[in-house]
Amino acid sequence: MQHDEWMNTLLENLAETGEEGREAVVFIRAHKTKIRFWRASTAIGAFWTIFGNIRINSRFYSKQTSTNDPQLLNLIAHEVRHLRQGVLTALSVYGELEAWQEGFRVYQQVSGQLPKHPAIEDLMELPFTWNREILRDAVRLMQAYAKKGYRIDLLPLYPLPAEIRFRLTGKILANN
């Protein structure tokens, strides 16, 4: 199967997962997001680039991977969420929590269940909020699932402008 044919089938399957999948596909097409395979660290399934593209780790996925693979669709939805968030939000625990939850909702739509891991079940129950304790819980749960090589603990809890304001004043940005 040629890359474009495989990609079109992947996007059709993503769109069929529900509203979040459809919105991800609309974003990909509207922004001409390129999705390519790239060899990366084993700690990474996929990643977004500053140029607005997505790279899928070729250590785990290829054109032979089913275009309806729940984990692959999870990763695409997750990375599109980051592209939609923008760099500052994407590089925060707040942004990661939103992307993880969106990705795993897509996973659940495809497979009918979440991965059999208690950390994911607990992560999905967390409210998406600015509460710092909940964001710290998200860090703990993400690392329990992805292991310590996933260095979410190096990111600020809030997007950087909000984190700086919080550190200086104890308040979050008013528009958050």
Sequence and secondary structure as in RCSB ss.txt:
>XXXX:A:sequence
MQHDEWMNTLLENLAETGEEGREAVVFIRAHKTKIRFWRASTAIGAFWTIFGNIRINSRFYSKQTSTNDPQLLNL
IAHEVRHLRQGVLTALSVYGELEAWQEGFRVYQQVSGQLPKHPAIEDLMELPFTWNREILRDAVRLMQAYAKKGY
RIDLLPLYPLPAEIRFRLTGKILANN
>XXXX:A:secstr
  HHHHHHHHHHHHHTT HHHHHHHHHHHHTT  EEEE   TT SEEE TTS EEEETTT  TTS TT HHHHHH
HHHHHHHHHH HHHHTSHHHHHHHHHHHHHHHHHHHSS  S HHHHHHHHS  SS HHHHHHHHHHHHHHH TTS
 GGGS SS HHHHHHHHHHS   TT 
